[in-house]
Amino acid sequence: MELAARYALPTVYRYREEASAGGLVSYGTAHSDAYRKEGSYVGRILKGAAPADLPVQQSTKLEVVLNFKTAKTLGLSFPPFLLGRADGVIE
């Protein structure tokens, strides 16, 4: 992030925390959805299921977080359609 800030590069990150730390946008798996799936796996294993028999699952809920502070610093603005789709906005 320091390098992107030094050269005024717009950046897209994978996790919400990275947008909170100064990234322009994050687009990736919602942690709450991934943790819920992990919890169901642990529950099934504790009930006796063999880990090798469990199906592979991928989180299907994605989230978009926009950082207005970083956008302002870079002299950028977000289009209205993106603002309407955002799951989170950092001011």
Biopython code that builds the backbone (N, CA, C, O; Angstrom):
import numpy as np
from Bio.PDB.StructureBuilder import StructureBuilder

atoms = [
    (1, "MET", "N", (0.801, -1.185, 0.000)),
    (1, "MET", "CA", (0.000, 0.000, 0.000)),
    (1, "MET", "C", (0.851, 1.259, 0.000)),
    (1, "MET", "O", (0.486, 2.273, -0.595)),
    (2, "GLU", "N", (1.976, 1.180, 0.669)),
    (2, "GLU", "CA", (2.856, 2.357, 0.709)),
    (2, "GLU", "C", (3.351, 2.713, -0.698)),
    (2, "GLU", "O", (3.403, 3.887, -1.065)),
    (3, "LEU", "N", (3.709, 1.706, -1.470)),
    (3, "LEU", "CA", (4.188, 1.929, -2.829)),
    (3, "LEU", "C", (3.076, 2.522, -3.706)),
    (3, "LEU", "O", (3.319, 3.449, -4.479)),
    (4, "ALA", "N", (1.877, 1.992, -3.583)),
    (4, "ALA", "CA", (0.741, 2.523, -4.354)),
    (4, "ALA", "C", (0.458, 3.966, -3.966)),
    (4, "ALA", "O", (0.156, 4.788, -4.831)),
    (5, "ALA", "N", (0.551, 4.288, -2.678)),
    (5, "ALA", "CA", (0.312, 5.664, -2.224)),
    (5, "ALA", "C", (1.416, 6.597, -2.728)),
    (5, "ALA", "O", (1.141, 7.723, -3.142)),
    (6, "ARG", "N", (2.652, 6.129, -2.692)),
    (6, "ARG", "CA", (3.779, 6.957, -3.122)),
    (6, "ARG", "C", (3.646, 7.360, -4.589)),
    (6, "ARG", "O", (3.944, 8.497, -4.954)),
    (7, "TYR", "N", (3.197, 6.424, -5.428)),
    (7, "TYR", "CA", (3.083, 6.694, -6.856)),
    (7, "TYR", "C", (1.648, 7.017, -7.288)),
    (7, "TYR", "O", (1.355, 7.073, -8.482)),
    (8, "ALA", "N", (0.772, 7.225, -6.331)),
    (8, "ALA", "CA", (-0.634, 7.586, -6.594)),
    (8, "ALA", "C", (-1.304, 6.593, -7.544)),
    (8, "ALA", "O", (-1.924, 6.986, -8.532)),
    (9, "LEU", "N", (-1.171, 5.308, -7.233)),
    (9, "LEU", "CA", (-1.767, 4.265, -8.058)),
    (9, "LEU", "C", (-3.086, 3.796, -7.446)),
    (9, "LEU", "O", (-3.118, 3.465, -6.261)),
    (10, "PRO", "N", (-4.161, 3.757, -8.207)),
    (10, "PRO", "CA", (-5.402, 3.180, -7.690)),
    (10, "PRO", "C", (-5.218, 1.671, -7.530)),
    (10, "PRO", "O", (-4.626, 1.022, -8.392)),
    (11, "THR", "N", (-5.708, 1.129, -6.463)),
    (11, "THR", "CA", (-5.490, -0.283, -6.162)),
    (11, "THR", "C", (-6.794, -0.976, -5.810)),
    (11, "THR", "O", (-7.706, -0.364, -5.255)),
    (12, "VAL", "N", (-6.873, -2.251, -6.136)),
    (12, "VAL", "CA", (-7.992, -3.099, -5.751)),
    (12, "VAL", "C", (-7.412, -4.250, -4.952)),
    (12, "VAL", "O", (-6.469, -4.913, -5.384)),
    (13, "TYR", "N", (-7.986, -4.478, -3.787)),
    (13, "TYR", "CA", (-7.496, -5.530, -2.896)),
    (13, "TYR", "C", (-8.560, -6.591, -2.695)),
    (13, "TYR", "O", (-9.707, -6.431, -3.111)),
    (14, "ARG", "N", (-8.170, -7.656, -2.062)),
    (14, "ARG", "CA", (-9.055, -8.802, -1.876)),
    (14, "ARG", "C", (-9.896, -8.708, -0.610)),
    (14, "ARG", "O", (-11.018, -9.215, -0.586)),
    (15, "TYR", "N", (-9.394, -8.084, 0.425)),
    (15, "TYR", "CA", (-10.084, -8.091, 1.723)),
    (15, "TYR", "C", (-10.533, -6.701, 2.138)),
    (15, "TYR", "O", (-9.877, -5.705, 1.835)),
    (16, "ARG", "N", (-11.652, -6.649, 2.833)),
    (16, "ARG", "CA", (-12.229, -5.404, 3.354)),
    (16, "ARG", "C", (-11.217, -4.643, 4.214)),
    (16, "ARG", "O", (-11.157, -3.415, 4.157)),
    (17, "GLU", "N", (-10.438, -5.350, 4.994)),
    (17, "GLU", "CA", (-9.469, -4.710, 5.888)),
    (17, "GLU", "C", (-8.422, -3.918, 5.110)),
    (17, "GLU", "O", (-7.926, -2.902, 5.598)),
    (18, "GLU", "N", (-8.090, -4.368, 3.925)),
    (18, "GLU", "CA", (-7.101, -3.653, 3.109)),
    (18, "GLU", "C", (-7.668, -2.337, 2.572)),
    (18, "GLU", "O", (-6.937, -1.355, 2.450)),
    (19, "ALA", "N", (-8.948, -2.311, 2.254)),
    (19, "ALA", "CA", (-9.572, -1.047, 1.856)),
    (19, "ALA", "C", (-9.643, -0.118, 3.061)),
    (19, "ALA", "O", (-9.455, 1.091, 2.927)),
    (20, "SER", "N", (-9.910, -0.672, 4.224)),
    (20, "SER", "CA", (-9.946, 0.135, 5.450)),
    (20, "SER", "C", (-8.586, 0.729, 5.774)),
    (20, "SER", "O", (-8.499, 1.803, 6.369)),
    (21, "ALA", "N", (-7.520, 0.031, 5.383)),
    (21, "ALA", "CA", (-6.161, 0.494, 5.675)),
    (21, "ALA", "C", (-5.624, 1.472, 4.641)),
    (21, "ALA", "O", (-4.487, 1.928, 4.761)),
    (22, "GLY", "N", (-6.430, 1.807, 3.614)),
    (22, "GLY", "CA", (-5.976, 2.799, 2.647)),
    (22, "GLY", "C", (-6.086, 2.386, 1.195)),
    (22, "GLY", "O", (-5.790, 3.188, 0.310)),
    (23, "GLY", "N", (-6.503, 1.158, 0.922)),
    (23, "GLY", "CA", (-6.699, 0.740, -0.463)),
    (23, "GLY", "C", (-7.918, 1.421, -1.058)),
    (23, "GLY", "O", (-8.828, 1.809, -0.325)),
    (24, "LEU", "N", (-7.951, 1.568, -2.342)),
    (24, "LEU", "CA", (-9.065, 2.252, -3.006)),
    (24, "LEU", "C", (-10.335, 1.407, -2.979)),
    (24, "LEU", "O", (-11.403, 1.899, -2.615)),
    (25, "VAL", "N", (-10.221, 0.147, -3.359)),
    (25, "VAL", "CA", (-11.381, -0.742, -3.443)),
    (25, "VAL", "C", (-10.970, -2.123, -2.972)),
    (25, "VAL", "O", (-9.834, -2.547, -3.182)),
    (26, "SER", "N", (-11.898, -2.825, -2.334)),
    (26, "SER", "CA", (-11.688, -4.251, -2.088)),
    (26, "SER", "C", (-12.851, -5.001, -2.718)),
    (26, "SER", "O", (-14.000, -4.563, -2.656)),
    (27, "TYR", "N", (-12.538, -6.118, -3.314)),
    (27, "TYR", "CA", (-13.535, -6.970, -3.947)),
    (27, "TYR", "C", (-13.123, -8.405, -3.682)),
    (27, "TYR", "O", (-12.123, -8.882, -4.218)),
    (28, "GLY", "N", (-13.886, -9.081, -2.864)),
    (28, "GLY", "CA", (-13.520, -10.447, -2.535)),
    (28, "GLY", "C", (-14.566, -11.123, -1.673)),
    (28, "GLY", "O", (-15.657, -10.595, -1.458)),
    (29, "THR", "N", (-14.220, -12.278, -1.193)),
    (29, "THR", "CA", (-15.104, -13.094, -0.390)),
    (29, "THR", "C", (-15.481, -12.389, 0.904)),
    (29, "THR", "O", (-14.641, -11.781, 1.568)),
    (30, "ALA", "N", (-16.749, -12.481, 1.246)),
    (30, "ALA", "CA", (-17.207, -11.953, 2.529)),
    (30, "ALA", "C", (-16.744, -12.919, 3.621)),
    (30, "ALA", "O", (-17.068, -14.106, 3.587)),
    (31, "HIS", "N", (-15.999, -12.411, 4.571)),
    (31, "HIS", "CA", (-15.475, -13.274, 5.634)),
    (31, "HIS", "C", (-16.580, -13.989, 6.388)),
    (31, "HIS", "O", (-16.420, -15.156, 6.747)),
    (32, "SER", "N", (-17.687, -13.324, 6.635)),
    (32, "SER", "CA", (-18.773, -13.949, 7.398)),
    (32, "SER", "C", (-19.282, -15.205, 6.699)),
    (32, "SER", "O", (-19.581, -16.199, 7.360)),
    (33, "ASP", "N", (-19.382, -15.173, 5.388)),
    (33, "ASP", "CA", (-19.840, -16.339, 4.634)),
    (33, "ASP", "C", (-18.813, -17.462, 4.711)),
    (33, "ASP", "O", (-19.172, -18.623, 4.909)),
    (34, "ALA", "N", (-17.545, -17.120, 4.556)),
    (34, "ALA", "CA", (-16.478, -18.132, 4.619)),
    (34, "ALA", "C", (-16.413, -18.767, 6.011)),
    (34, "ALA", "O", (-16.255, -19.982, 6.128)),
    (35, "TYR", "N", (-16.533, -17.957, 7.063)),
    (35, "TYR", "CA", (-16.495, -18.491, 8.429)),
    (35, "TYR", "C", (-17.683, -19.410, 8.693)),
    (35, "TYR", "O", (-17.543, -20.416, 9.389)),
    (36, "ARG", "N", (-18.835, -19.081, 8.153)),
    (36, "ARG", "CA", (-20.016, -19.921, 8.319)),
    (36, "ARG", "C", (-19.784, -21.287, 7.688)),
    (36, "ARG", "O", (-20.127, -22.314, 8.273)),
    (37, "LYS", "N", (-19.203, -21.298, 6.499)),
    (37, "LYS", "CA", (-18.908, -22.572, 5.833)),
    (37, "LYS", "C", (-17.863, -23.375, 6.609)),
    (37, "LYS", "O", (-17.973, -24.596, 6.729)),
    (38, "GLU", "N", (-16.857, -22.687, 7.130)),
    (38, "GLU", "CA", (-15.831, -23.372, 7.921)),
    (38, "GLU", "C", (-16.451, -23.990, 9.169)),
    (38, "GLU", "O", (-16.111, -25.112, 9.546)),
    (39, "GLY", "N", (-17.345, -23.268, 9.798)),
    (39, "GLY", "CA", (-18.008, -23.785, 10.995)),
    (39, "GLY", "C", (-18.809, -25.040, 10.712)),
    (39, "GLY", "O", (-18.825, -25.963, 11.526)),
    (40, "SER", "N", (-19.477, -25.084, 9.560)),
    (40, "SER", "CA", (-20.255, -26.283, 9.223)),
    (40, "SER", "C", (-19.318, -27.479, 8.993)),
    (40, "SER", "O", (-19.655, -28.608, 9.351)),
    (41, "TYR", "N", (-18.148, -27.232, 8.398)),
    (41, "TYR", "CA", (-17.161, -28.309, 8.221)),
    (41, "TYR", "C", (-16.701, -28.842, 9.568)),
    (41, "TYR", "O", (-16.662, -30.054, 9.775)),
    (42, "VAL", "N", (-16.357, -27.957, 10.474)),
    (42, "VAL", "CA", (-15.883, -28.373, 11.798)),
    (42, "VAL", "C", (-16.970, -29.172, 12.504)),
    (42, "VAL", "O", (-16.686, -30.202, 13.114)),
    (43, "GLY", "N", (-18.206, -28.706, 12.425)),
    (43, "GLY", "CA", (-19.314, -29.421, 13.054)),
    (43, "GLY", "C", (-19.476, -30.820, 12.499)),
    (43, "GLY", "O", (-19.697, -31.768, 13.253)),
    (44, "ARG", "N", (-19.368, -30.957, 11.196)),
    (44, "ARG", "CA", (-19.511, -32.280, 10.585)),
    (44, "ARG", "C", (-18.363, -33.199, 10.980)),
    (44, "ARG", "O", (-18.573, -34.392, 11.199)),
    (45, "ILE", "N", (-17.156, -32.659, 11.073)),
    (45, "ILE", "CA", (-15.999, -33.478, 11.481)),
    (45, "ILE", "C", (-16.151, -33.905, 12.933)),
    (45, "ILE", "O", (-15.868, -35.056, 13.267)),
    (46, "LEU", "N", (-16.594, -33.002, 13.801)),
    (46, "LEU", "CA", (-16.786, -33.350, 15.213)),
    (46, "LEU", "C", (-17.884, -34.389, 15.401)),
    (46, "LEU", "O", (-17.882, -35.123, 16.389)),
    (47, "LYS", "N", (-18.819, -34.454, 14.461)),
    (47, "LYS", "CA", (-19.882, -35.464, 14.535)),
    (47, "LYS", "C", (-19.452, -36.793, 13.928)),
    (47, "LYS", "O", (-20.227, -37.750, 13.908)),
    (48, "GLY", "N", (-18.198, -36.856, 13.424)),
    (48, "GLY", "CA", (-17.667, -38.123, 12.961)),
    (48, "GLY", "C", (-17.434, -38.242, 11.467)),
    (48, "GLY", "O", (-16.970, -39.288, 11.013)),
    (49, "ALA", "N", (-17.728, -37.239, 10.699)),
    (49, "ALA", "CA", (-17.493, -37.324, 9.248)),
    (49, "ALA", "C", (-15.992, -37.313, 8.970)),
    (49, "ALA", "O", (-15.225, -36.628, 9.646)),
    (50, "ALA", "N", (-15.597, -38.074, 7.978)),
    (50, "ALA", "CA", (-14.188, -38.102, 7.580)),
    (50, "ALA", "C", (-13.907, -36.865, 6.714)),
    (50, "ALA", "O", (-14.641, -36.602, 5.761)),
    (51, "PRO", "N", (-12.862, -36.114, 7.034)),
    (51, "PRO", "CA", (-12.551, -34.914, 6.243)),
    (51, "PRO", "C", (-12.415, -35.190, 4.749)),
    (51, "PRO", "O", (-12.789, -34.345, 3.935)),
    (52, "ALA", "N", (-11.892, -36.344, 4.376)),
    (52, "ALA", "CA", (-11.710, -36.682, 2.963)),
    (52, "ALA", "C", (-13.052, -36.872, 2.245)),
    (52, "ALA", "O", (-13.123, -36.763, 1.021)),
    (53, "ASP", "N", (-14.109, -37.156, 3.005)),
    (53, "ASP", "CA", (-15.423, -37.379, 2.404)),
    (53, "ASP", "C", (-16.232, -36.097, 2.243)),
    (53, "ASP", "O", (-17.283, -36.112, 1.603)),
    (54, "LEU", "N", (-15.763, -34.995, 2.811)),
    (54, "LEU", "CA", (-16.510, -33.744, 2.728)),
    (54, "LEU", "C", (-16.277, -33.072, 1.380)),
    (54, "LEU", "O", (-15.155, -33.061, 0.874)),
    (55, "PRO", "N", (-17.325, -32.519, 0.806)),
    (55, "PRO", "CA", (-17.161, -31.853, -0.485)),
    (55, "PRO", "C", (-16.402, -30.539, -0.334)),
    (55, "PRO", "O", (-16.446, -29.895, 0.714)),
    (56, "VAL", "N", (-15.716, -30.163, -1.383)),
    (56, "VAL", "CA", (-15.030, -28.876, -1.405)),
    (56, "VAL", "C", (-16.084, -27.811, -1.677)),
    (56, "VAL", "O", (-16.891, -27.949, -2.595)),
    (57, "GLN", "N", (-16.074, -26.753, -0.881)),
    (57, "GLN", "CA", (-17.028, -25.669, -1.066)),
    (57, "GLN", "C", (-16.281, -24.361, -1.215)),
    (57, "GLN", "O", (-15.210, -24.162, -0.642)),
    (58, "GLN", "N", (-16.867, -23.485, -1.990)),
    (58, "GLN", "CA", (-16.274, -22.164, -2.182)),
    (58, "GLN", "C", (-17.324, -21.136, -1.797)),
    (58, "GLN", "O", (-18.508, -21.284, -2.101)),
    (59, "SER", "N", (-16.869, -20.105, -1.130)),
    (59, "SER", "CA", (-17.773, -19.041, -0.738)),
    (59, "SER", "C", (-18.361, -18.392, -1.987)),
    (59, "SER", "O", (-17.644, -18.139, -2.956)),
    (60, "THR", "N", (-19.657, -18.124, -1.963)),
    (60, "THR", "CA", (-20.322, -17.546, -3.123)),
    (60, "THR", "C", (-20.708, -16.082, -2.902)),
    (60, "THR", "O", (-21.124, -15.402, -3.839)),
    (61, "LYS", "N", (-20.572, -15.602, -1.678)),
    (61, "LYS", "CA", (-20.929, -14.215, -1.407)),
    (61, "LYS", "C", (-19.681, -13.348, -1.527)),
    (61, "LYS", "O", (-18.704, -13.536, -0.803)),
    (62, "LEU", "N", (-19.732, -12.403, -2.447)),
    (62, "LEU", "CA", (-18.633, -11.466, -2.647)),
    (62, "LEU", "C", (-19.077, -10.088, -2.173)),
    (62, "LEU", "O", (-20.266, -9.770, -2.200)),
    (63, "GLU", "N", (-18.127, -9.277, -1.743)),
    (63, "GLU", "CA", (-18.465, -7.931, -1.296)),
    (63, "GLU", "C", (-17.527, -6.906, -1.915)),
    (63, "GLU", "O", (-16.360, -7.189, -2.188)),
    (64, "VAL", "N", (-18.060, -5.718, -2.127)),
    (64, "VAL", "CA", (-17.307, -4.592, -2.671)),
    (64, "VAL", "C", (-17.277, -3.502, -1.608)),
    (64, "VAL", "O", (-18.324, -3.101, -1.098)),
    (65, "VAL", "N", (-16.085, -3.021, -1.273)),
    (65, "VAL", "CA", (-15.928, -1.934, -0.312)),
    (65, "VAL", "C", (-15.150, -0.816, -0.992)),
    (65, "VAL", "O", (-14.101, -1.052, -1.591)),
    (66, "LEU", "N", (-15.670, 0.397, -0.894)),
    (66, "LEU", "CA", (-15.056, 1.564, -1.537)),
    (66, "LEU", "C", (-14.504, 2.503, -0.480)),
    (66, "LEU", "O", (-15.127, 2.711, 0.561)),
    (67, "ASN", "N", (-13.339, 3.068, -0.747)),
    (67, "ASN", "CA", (-12.706, 3.994, 0.188)),
    (67, "ASN", "C", (-12.719, 5.398, -0.423)),
    (67, "ASN", "O", (-11.930, 5.703, -1.318)),
    (68, "PHE", "N", (-13.635, 6.257, 0.079)),
    (68, "PHE", "CA", (-13.762, 7.616, -0.450)),
    (68, "PHE", "C", (-12.557, 8.482, -0.121)),
    (68, "PHE", "O", (-12.177, 9.348, -0.909)),
    (69, "LYS", "N", (-11.960, 8.253, 1.030)),
    (69, "LYS", "CA", (-10.799, 9.057, 1.426)),
    (69, "LYS", "C", (-9.650, 8.855, 0.434)),
    (69, "LYS", "O", (-9.030, 9.821, -0.012)),
    (70, "THR", "N", (-9.376, 7.612, 0.099)),
    (70, "THR", "CA", (-8.316, 7.311, -0.863)),
    (70, "THR", "C", (-8.671, 7.844, -2.246)),
    (70, "THR", "O", (-7.810, 8.375, -2.948)),
    (71, "ALA", "N", (-9.930, 7.705, -2.639)),
    (71, "ALA", "CA", (-10.356, 8.211, -3.946)),
    (71, "ALA", "C", (-10.145, 9.718, -4.027)),
    (71, "ALA", "O", (-9.677, 10.227, -5.045)),
    (72, "LYS", "N", (-10.486, 10.426, -2.967)),
    (72, "LYS", "CA", (-10.309, 11.884, -2.949)),
    (72, "LYS", "C", (-8.830, 12.238, -3.056)),
    (72, "LYS", "O", (-8.466, 13.166, -3.779)),
    (73, "THR", "N", (-7.976, 11.507, -2.343)),
    (73, "THR", "CA", (-6.529, 11.743, -2.387)),
    (73, "THR", "C", (-5.984, 11.551, -3.801)),
    (73, "THR", "O", (-5.093, 12.281, -4.235)),
    (74, "LEU", "N", (-6.525, 10.563, -4.514)),
    (74, "LEU", "CA", (-6.073, 10.270, -5.879)),
    (74, "LEU", "C", (-6.778, 11.121, -6.928)),
    (74, "LEU", "O", (-6.450, 11.043, -8.111)),
    (75, "GLY", "N", (-7.737, 11.928, -6.508)),
    (75, "GLY", "CA", (-8.483, 12.757, -7.452)),
    (75, "GLY", "C", (-9.468, 11.964, -8.290)),
    (75, "GLY", "O", (-9.741, 12.317, -9.438)),
    (76, "LEU", "N", (-10.006, 10.886, -7.716)),
    (76, "LEU", "CA", (-10.937, 10.016, -8.430)),
    (76, "LEU", "C", (-12.327, 10.092, -7.804)),
    (76, "LEU", "O", (-12.488, 10.543, -6.670)),
    (77, "SER", "N", (-13.305, 9.653, -8.545)),
    (77, "SER", "CA", (-14.654, 9.516, -8.006)),
    (77, "SER", "C", (-15.211, 8.173, -8.477)),
    (77, "SER", "O", (-14.755, 7.615, -9.475)),
    (78, "PHE", "N", (-16.195, 7.669, -7.750)),
    (78, "PHE", "CA", (-16.809, 6.395, -8.099)),
    (78, "PHE", "C", (-18.080, 6.644, -8.905)),
    (78, "PHE", "O", (-18.856, 7.538, -8.568)),
    (79, "PRO", "N", (-18.304, 5.870, -9.960)),
    (79, "PRO", "CA", (-19.537, 6.041, -10.741)),
    (79, "PRO", "C", (-20.757, 5.623, -9.914)),
    (79, "PRO", "O", (-20.653, 4.753, -9.049)),
    (80, "PRO", "N", (-21.899, 6.237, -10.177)),
    (80, "PRO", "CA", (-23.105, 5.943, -9.390)),
    (80, "PRO", "C", (-23.497, 4.467, -9.367)),
    (80, "PRO", "O", (-23.951, 3.973, -8.335)),
    (81, "PHE", "N", (-23.331, 3.752, -10.481)),
    (81, "PHE", "CA", (-23.717, 2.340, -10.480)),
    (81, "PHE", "C", (-22.859, 1.528, -9.512)),
    (81, "PHE", "O", (-23.345, 0.558, -8.930)),
    (82, "LEU", "N", (-21.587, 1.908, -9.331)),
    (82, "LEU", "CA", (-20.714, 1.207, -8.398)),
    (82, "LEU", "C", (-21.097, 1.545, -6.962)),
    (82, "LEU", "O", (-21.070, 0.676, -6.090)),
    (83, "LEU", "N", (-21.447, 2.781, -6.719)),
    (83, "LEU", "CA", (-21.898, 3.179, -5.378)),
    (83, "LEU", "C", (-23.151, 2.403, -4.979)),
    (83, "LEU", "O", (-23.319, 2.030, -3.818)),
    (84, "GLY", "N", (-24.027, 2.167, -5.954)),
    (84, "GLY", "CA", (-25.248, 1.416, -5.676)),
    (84, "GLY", "C", (-24.995, -0.042, -5.376)),
    (84, "GLY", "O", (-25.790, -0.671, -4.677)),
    (85, "ARG", "N", (-23.920, -0.594, -5.880)),
    (85, "ARG", "CA", (-23.594, -2.012, -5.673)),
    (85, "ARG", "C", (-22.685, -2.271, -4.469)),
    (85, "ARG", "O", (-22.519, -3.416, -4.049)),
    (86, "ALA", "N", (-22.105, -1.221, -3.924)),
    (86, "ALA", "CA", (-21.118, -1.376, -2.840)),
    (86, "ALA", "C", (-21.770, -1.947, -1.584)),
    (86, "ALA", "O", (-22.885, -1.575, -1.216)),
    (87, "ASP", "N", (-21.050, -2.854, -0.940)),
    (87, "ASP", "CA", (-21.495, -3.430, 0.332)),
    (87, "ASP", "C", (-21.010, -2.593, 1.500)),
    (87, "ASP", "O", (-21.552, -2.689, 2.601)),
    (88, "GLY", "N", (-19.995, -1.775, 1.271)),
    (88, "GLY", "CA", (-19.449, -0.933, 2.327)),
    (88, "GLY", "C", (-18.766, 0.278, 1.736)),
    (88, "GLY", "O", (-18.207, 0.222, 0.641)),
    (89, "VAL", "N", (-18.817, 1.379, 2.475)),
    (89, "VAL", "CA", (-18.175, 2.621, 2.044)),
    (89, "VAL", "C", (-17.380, 3.160, 3.218)),
    (89, "VAL", "O", (-17.900, 3.264, 4.330)),
    (90, "ILE", "N", (-16.125, 3.504, 2.977)),
    (90, "ILE", "CA", (-15.262, 4.079, 4.008)),
    (90, "ILE", "C", (-15.115, 5.549, 3.680)),
    (90, "ILE", "O", (-14.678, 5.913, 2.588)),
    (91, "GLU", "N", (-15.484, 6.394, 4.631)),
    (91, "GLU", "CA", (-15.455, 7.847, 4.382)),
    (91, "GLU", "C", (-14.247, 8.482, 5.018)),
    (91, "GLU", "O", (-14.059, 9.694, 4.912)),
]
sb = StructureBuilder()
sb.init_structure("model")
sb.init_model(0)
sb.init_chain("A")
sb.init_seg("    ")
for serial, (resi, resn, name, xyz) in enumerate(atoms, 1):
    if name == "N":
        sb.init_residue(resn, " ", resi, " ")
    sb.init_atom(name, np.array(xyz, "f"), 0.0, 1.0, " ", f" {name:<3s}", serial, name[0])
structure = sb.get_structure()
